[in-house]
Structures are given as structure tokens and as C-alpha cells.
Amino acid sequence: MKLYKTICISILFILCVFSAAAVAEASDKLQIVATIFPEYDWVRTILGENPADAELTLLLDDGVDLHSYQPTVEDMLKITIGVCAE
């Protein structure tokens, strides 16, 4: 039983390592996710007109109330992919 657990944990660890490497290789750009428009606009101004090495994303859509916002699965993936790529 102990050998079975060790094998399962080893396989899961190997899969996690390879999947993280695939995400990191997918994009060499810095991925920035801004939660609200003032932050988005500030970062966009700093990056300039053509940011060749950064990808900027605004998390909230137009007209969404910041105080009652509930993130979707896609929103969580945007944030997670940005963190895992580092």
C-alpha cells in the first residue's frame, strides 16, 4: 500500500512539473491582469503604445459593479496562468 501511494504521488508530481513547463514555454510575454480600469489605464500608459513584451488584460467588464463582482472560472484562469508563467 505504501508503494502504491509513493508511485501515485510521484506520477502526480511529474505531471505537475511538465504541465507548468508547458505553460511557461507557451508565452514569453509578461502577462498582467488588472482588476479595475484605473489600474489598467495606469499600466497601459506605462507600457506605451506597442508593448512588445507584455500582455495586458482588464479583468472586469464594462458596467460591472466592483463590490458585487464574482469571478468566473475564466477569470481565475487568466490570473492563474499569469502567475504560473513566472
N, C-alpha and C positions, 0 to 999 in steps of 0.2 A: 504493500500500500504506500509506503514511504517513497519507493522508487517511482511509482505512478505519479505521485504529486510532484516529485522533482522533475520528471520528464515534462509534465504539463506546464509547470512554471517556466521551464527552460524554453519550451516552444513558444509560449506567450511572450516571453522576453525578446526572443529572436524576431518574432513578428512585429513587435512594437519598434524595435530598432530599425528594421528595414522599412517600415511604413513612415517613420519620422525622417529617414534619409530621403525617401521618395518625395515627401513634401518639401524638404529643404532644397532639393535639386529642381523642383518644378519652377521656381521663380527666384531669381537672384535679386529682385527688386525689394526694397524696403516697403512693407505693407503697413499703412497707417489707417486706423479706423477711428474716426471722430464721432463722438456721441451726439453732439449738438452743433447747430450751424455756426455759432461764433467761433468755436474751436476749429471747425472745418475751414472756415474762411481765413482764419489766422494762419493755419498751417499751409493752406493753398498760397497765401501771399508770401510766406517764407520760401516755399519751394519754387515759386516763379511760374512763368508761362509754360515751359516744357520740362517737367521733372522727369528726366530720363531714368533715374534710378529709384523712383518711389511711386507707389500706387496709393492714392488717397481715396477713402470711401467714407461717405456720410451714412451713419447707422440709422438715424431717424428719417422717416419720410416727411414730406410737406404736410402740415396740418396735424401732426401727431402731438398730443399733449405729453410733455416730458414727465410730468408727475404720475400719470397713469399708464405709462409705457410698459408693455410686457414683451420681452424679446422673443422672437420666433426661433425655431431651430436653425434657420438660415443665418440669422443674426449671430447666434452663438458660434456657428461655423466660421463666419467672417472673422470674429475675434480670435477664435482658437487657431485658425490657420495662420493668422498674423503672428501669434505668439509662438507656434511650433516652428515657424520658418526661421526663427532667430537662432 
